[in-house]
Amino acid sequence: AAETAAKEAAEKKAAAEAEAAKAAAEATPAE
């Protein structure tokens, strides 16, 4: 159970980081 929770937490963290990176890329004007 602990392994599953840790895996889900890692996936959630990765998803959050991807969302943040996407938001940052969209917020950055293309030059």
CHARMM internal coordinates of N, CA and C (Angstrom, degrees):
IC EDIT
DIST 1 N 1 CA 1.4745
DIST 1 CA 1 C 1.5206
ANGL 1 N 1 CA 1 C 110.16
DIST 1 C 2 N 1.3113
ANGL 1 CA 1 C 2 N 115.88
DIHE 1 N 1 CA 1 C 2 N -42.18
DIST 2 N 2 CA 1.4664
ANGL 1 C 2 N 2 CA 120.05
DIHE 1 CA 1 C 2 N 2 CA -179.82
DIST 2 CA 2 C 1.5266
ANGL 2 N 2 CA 2 C 110.18
DIHE 1 C 2 N 2 CA 2 C -63.60
DIST 2 C 3 N 1.3239
ANGL 2 CA 2 C 3 N 116.01
DIHE 2 N 2 CA 2 C 3 N -38.37
DIST 3 N 3 CA 1.4669
ANGL 2 C 3 N 3 CA 119.27
DIHE 2 CA 2 C 3 N 3 CA -179.54
DIST 3 CA 3 C 1.5272
ANGL 3 N 3 CA 3 C 110.49
DIHE 2 C 3 N 3 CA 3 C -64.60
DIST 3 C 4 N 1.3296
ANGL 3 CA 3 C 4 N 115.69
DIHE 3 N 3 CA 3 C 4 N -40.87
DIST 4 N 4 CA 1.4657
ANGL 3 C 4 N 4 CA 119.82
DIHE 3 CA 3 C 4 N 4 CA 179.47
DIST 4 CA 4 C 1.5186
ANGL 4 N 4 CA 4 C 110.49
DIHE 3 C 4 N 4 CA 4 C -64.15
DIST 4 C 5 N 1.3182
ANGL 4 CA 4 C 5 N 116.27
DIHE 4 N 4 CA 4 C 5 N -43.93
DIST 5 N 5 CA 1.4634
ANGL 4 C 5 N 5 CA 120.52
DIHE 4 CA 4 C 5 N 5 CA -179.87
DIST 5 CA 5 C 1.5228
ANGL 5 N 5 CA 5 C 110.40
DIHE 4 C 5 N 5 CA 5 C -62.36
DIST 5 C 6 N 1.3202
ANGL 5 CA 5 C 6 N 116.38
DIHE 5 N 5 CA 5 C 6 N -41.25
DIST 6 N 6 CA 1.4588
ANGL 5 C 6 N 6 CA 120.57
DIHE 5 CA 5 C 6 N 6 CA -179.82
DIST 6 CA 6 C 1.5238
ANGL 6 N 6 CA 6 C 110.13
DIHE 5 C 6 N 6 CA 6 C -65.92
DIST 6 C 7 N 1.3360
ANGL 6 CA 6 C 7 N 115.65
DIHE 6 N 6 CA 6 C 7 N -40.54
DIST 7 N 7 CA 1.4635
ANGL 6 C 7 N 7 CA 119.94
DIHE 6 CA 6 C 7 N 7 CA 179.68
DIST 7 CA 7 C 1.5268
ANGL 7 N 7 CA 7 C 110.46
DIHE 6 C 7 N 7 CA 7 C -63.97
DIST 7 C 8 N 1.3458
ANGL 7 CA 7 C 8 N 115.56
DIHE 7 N 7 CA 7 C 8 N -44.44
DIST 8 N 8 CA 1.4608
ANGL 7 C 8 N 8 CA 119.48
DIHE 7 CA 7 C 8 N 8 CA 179.54
DIST 8 CA 8 C 1.5211
ANGL 8 N 8 CA 8 C 110.96
DIHE 7 C 8 N 8 CA 8 C -64.01
DIST 8 C 9 N 1.3262
ANGL 8 CA 8 C 9 N 116.74
DIHE 8 N 8 CA 8 C 9 N -38.08
DIST 9 N 9 CA 1.4612
ANGL 8 C 9 N 9 CA 120.92
DIHE 8 CA 8 C 9 N 9 CA 179.62
DIST 9 CA 9 C 1.5265
ANGL 9 N 9 CA 9 C 109.81
DIHE 8 C 9 N 9 CA 9 C -65.07
DIST 9 C 10 N 1.3271
ANGL 9 CA 9 C 10 N 116.30
DIHE 9 N 9 CA 9 C 10 N -41.08
DIST 10 N 10 CA 1.4622
ANGL 9 C 10 N 10 CA 120.60
DIHE 9 CA 9 C 10 N 10 CA -179.87
DIST 10 CA 10 C 1.5246
ANGL 10 N 10 CA 10 C 110.13
DIHE 9 C 10 N 10 CA 10 C -65.53
DIST 10 C 11 N 1.3265
ANGL 10 CA 10 C 11 N 116.03
DIHE 10 N 10 CA 10 C 11 N -41.30
DIST 11 N 11 CA 1.4649
ANGL 10 C 11 N 11 CA 119.57
DIHE 10 CA 10 C 11 N 11 CA 179.76
DIST 11 CA 11 C 1.5263
ANGL 11 N 11 CA 11 C 110.37
DIHE 10 C 11 N 11 CA 11 C -66.39
DIST 11 C 12 N 1.3407
ANGL 11 CA 11 C 12 N 115.95
DIHE 11 N 11 CA 11 C 12 N -39.92
DIST 12 N 12 CA 1.4656
ANGL 11 C 12 N 12 CA 120.38
DIHE 11 CA 11 C 12 N 12 CA 179.43
DIST 12 CA 12 C 1.5270
ANGL 12 N 12 CA 12 C 109.79
DIHE 11 C 12 N 12 CA 12 C -64.58
DIST 12 C 13 N 1.3482
ANGL 12 CA 12 C 13 N 116.62
DIHE 12 N 12 CA 12 C 13 N -39.80
DIST 13 N 13 CA 1.4634
ANGL 12 C 13 N 13 CA 121.23
DIHE 12 CA 12 C 13 N 13 CA 179.60
DIST 13 CA 13 C 1.5298
ANGL 13 N 13 CA 13 C 109.57
DIHE 12 C 13 N 13 CA 13 C -65.06
DIST 13 C 14 N 1.3304
ANGL 13 CA 13 C 14 N 116.17
DIHE 13 N 13 CA 13 C 14 N -43.43
DIST 14 N 14 CA 1.4617
ANGL 13 C 14 N 14 CA 120.40
DIHE 13 CA 13 C 14 N 14 CA -179.54
DIST 14 CA 14 C 1.5274
ANGL 14 N 14 CA 14 C 109.95
DIHE 13 C 14 N 14 CA 14 C -63.64
DIST 14 C 15 N 1.3260
ANGL 14 CA 14 C 15 N 116.43
DIHE 14 N 14 CA 14 C 15 N -40.54
DIST 15 N 15 CA 1.4629
ANGL 14 C 15 N 15 CA 120.47
DIHE 14 CA 14 C 15 N 15 CA -179.96
DIST 15 CA 15 C 1.5293
ANGL 15 N 15 CA 15 C 109.93
DIHE 14 C 15 N 15 CA 15 C -65.02
DIST 15 C 16 N 1.3266
ANGL 15 CA 15 C 16 N 116.27
DIHE 15 N 15 CA 15 C 16 N -41.57
DIST 16 N 16 CA 1.4600
ANGL 15 C 16 N 16 CA 120.52
DIHE 15 CA 15 C 16 N 16 CA -179.91
DIST 16 CA 16 C 1.5287
ANGL 16 N 16 CA 16 C 110.57
DIHE 15 C 16 N 16 CA 16 C -64.39
DIST 16 C 17 N 1.3336
ANGL 16 CA 16 C 17 N 115.81
DIHE 16 N 16 CA 16 C 17 N -39.42
DIST 17 N 17 CA 1.4704
ANGL 16 C 17 N 17 CA 119.66
DIHE 16 CA 16 C 17 N 17 CA 179.76
DIST 17 CA 17 C 1.5262
ANGL 17 N 17 CA 17 C 109.94
DIHE 16 C 17 N 17 CA 17 C -67.33
DIST 17 C 18 N 1.3384
ANGL 17 CA 17 C 18 N 116.57
DIHE 17 N 17 CA 17 C 18 N -37.58
DIST 18 N 18 CA 1.4601
ANGL 17 C 18 N 18 CA 120.41
DIHE 17 CA 17 C 18 N 18 CA 179.15
DIST 18 CA 18 C 1.5273
ANGL 18 N 18 CA 18 C 109.64
DIHE 17 C 18 N 18 CA 18 C -65.44
DIST 18 C 19 N 1.3393
ANGL 18 CA 18 C 19 N 115.92
DIHE 18 N 18 CA 18 C 19 N -41.48
DIST 19 N 19 CA 1.4652
ANGL 18 C 19 N 19 CA 120.33
DIHE 18 CA 18 C 19 N 19 CA 178.80
DIST 19 CA 19 C 1.5265
ANGL 19 N 19 CA 19 C 109.99
DIHE 18 C 19 N 19 CA 19 C -62.04
DIST 19 C 20 N 1.3331
ANGL 19 CA 19 C 20 N 116.22
DIHE 19 N 19 CA 19 C 20 N -42.95
DIST 20 N 20 CA 1.4646
ANGL 19 C 20 N 20 CA 120.99
DIHE 19 CA 19 C 20 N 20 CA -178.84
DIST 20 CA 20 C 1.5241
ANGL 20 N 20 CA 20 C 110.16
DIHE 19 C 20 N 20 CA 20 C -64.93
DIST 20 C 21 N 1.3244
ANGL 20 CA 20 C 21 N 116.34
DIHE 20 N 20 CA 20 C 21 N -41.43
DIST 21 N 21 CA 1.4634
ANGL 20 C 21 N 21 CA 120.54
DIHE 20 CA 20 C 21 N 21 CA -179.57
DIST 21 CA 21 C 1.5266
ANGL 21 N 21 CA 21 C 109.73
DIHE 20 C 21 N 21 CA 21 C -65.21
DIST 21 C 22 N 1.3418
ANGL 21 CA 21 C 22 N 115.75
DIHE 21 N 21 CA 21 C 22 N -40.58
DIST 22 N 22 CA 1.4651
ANGL 21 C 22 N 22 CA 119.93
DIHE 21 CA 21 C 22 N 22 CA 179.59
DIST 22 CA 22 C 1.5230
ANGL 22 N 22 CA 22 C 110.14
DIHE 21 C 22 N 22 CA 22 C -64.27
DIST 22 C 23 N 1.3282
ANGL 22 CA 22 C 23 N 115.96
DIHE 22 N 22 CA 22 C 23 N -43.80
DIST 23 N 23 CA 1.4605
ANGL 22 C 23 N 23 CA 120.67
DIHE 22 CA 22 C 23 N 23 CA -179.81
DIST 23 CA 23 C 1.5234
ANGL 23 N 23 CA 23 C 110.27
DIHE 22 C 23 N 23 CA 23 C -62.66
DIST 23 C 24 N 1.3212
ANGL 23 CA 23 C 24 N 116.34
DIHE 23 N 23 CA 23 C 24 N -41.36
DIST 24 N 24 CA 1.4620
ANGL 23 C 24 N 24 CA 120.74
DIHE 23 CA 23 C 24 N 24 CA -179.53
DIST 24 CA 24 C 1.5272
ANGL 24 N 24 CA 24 C 110.04
DIHE 23 C 24 N 24 CA 24 C -65.38
DIST 24 C 25 N 1.3236
ANGL 24 CA 24 C 25 N 116.29
DIHE 24 N 24 CA 24 C 25 N -40.16
DIST 25 N 25 CA 1.4611
ANGL 24 C 25 N 25 CA 120.52
DIHE 24 CA 24 C 25 N 25 CA -179.60
DIST 25 CA 25 C 1.5258
ANGL 25 N 25 CA 25 C 109.93
DIHE 24 C 25 N 25 CA 25 C -65.77
DIST 25 C 26 N 1.3295
ANGL 25 CA 25 C 26 N 116.32
DIHE 25 N 25 CA 25 C 26 N -40.25
DIST 26 N 26 CA 1.4636
ANGL 25 C 26 N 26 CA 119.70
DIHE 25 CA 25 C 26 N 26 CA -179.85
DIST 26 CA 26 C 1.5256
ANGL 26 N 26 CA 26 C 111.11
DIHE 25 C 26 N 26 CA 26 C -70.22
DIST 26 C 27 N 1.3316
ANGL 26 CA 26 C 27 N 115.92
DIHE 26 N 26 CA 26 C 27 N -32.16
DIST 27 N 27 CA 1.4593
ANGL 26 C 27 N 27 CA 120.15
DIHE 26 CA 26 C 27 N 27 CA -178.59
DIST 27 CA 27 C 1.5265
ANGL 27 N 27 CA 27 C 110.95
DIHE 26 C 27 N 27 CA 27 C -76.07
DIST 27 C 28 N 1.3329
ANGL 27 CA 27 C 28 N 116.30
DIHE 27 N 27 CA 27 C 28 N -22.22
DIST 28 N 28 CA 1.4642
ANGL 27 C 28 N 28 CA 120.56
DIHE 27 CA 27 C 28 N 28 CA -179.53
DIST 28 CA 28 C 1.5296
ANGL 28 N 28 CA 28 C 109.78
DIHE 27 C 28 N 28 CA 28 C -83.67
DIST 28 C 29 N 1.3225
ANGL 28 CA 28 C 29 N 117.52
DIHE 28 N 28 CA 28 C 29 N 120.08
DIST 29 N 29 CA 1.4660
ANGL 28 C 29 N 29 CA 120.20
DIHE 28 CA 28 C 29 N 29 CA -179.81
DIST 29 CA 29 C 1.5266
ANGL 29 N 29 CA 29 C 111.60
DIHE 28 C 29 N 29 CA 29 C -66.19
DIST 29 C 30 N 1.3241
ANGL 29 CA 29 C 30 N 115.93
DIHE 29 N 29 CA 29 C 30 N 135.25
DIST 30 N 30 CA 1.4663
ANGL 29 C 30 N 30 CA 119.92
DIHE 29 CA 29 C 30 N 30 CA -179.83
DIST 30 CA 30 C 1.5174
ANGL 30 N 30 CA 30 C 108.90
DIHE 29 C 30 N 30 CA 30 C -72.93
DIST 30 C 31 N 1.3229
ANGL 30 CA 30 C 31 N 115.91
DIHE 30 N 30 CA 30 C 31 N 134.43
DIST 31 N 31 CA 1.4623
ANGL 30 C 31 N 31 CA 119.57
DIHE 30 CA 30 C 31 N 31 CA -179.19
DIST 31 CA 31 C 1.5191
ANGL 31 N 31 CA 31 C 109.87
DIHE 30 C 31 N 31 CA 31 C -116.81
END
COOR INIT
IC SEED 1 N 1 CA 1 C
IC BUILD
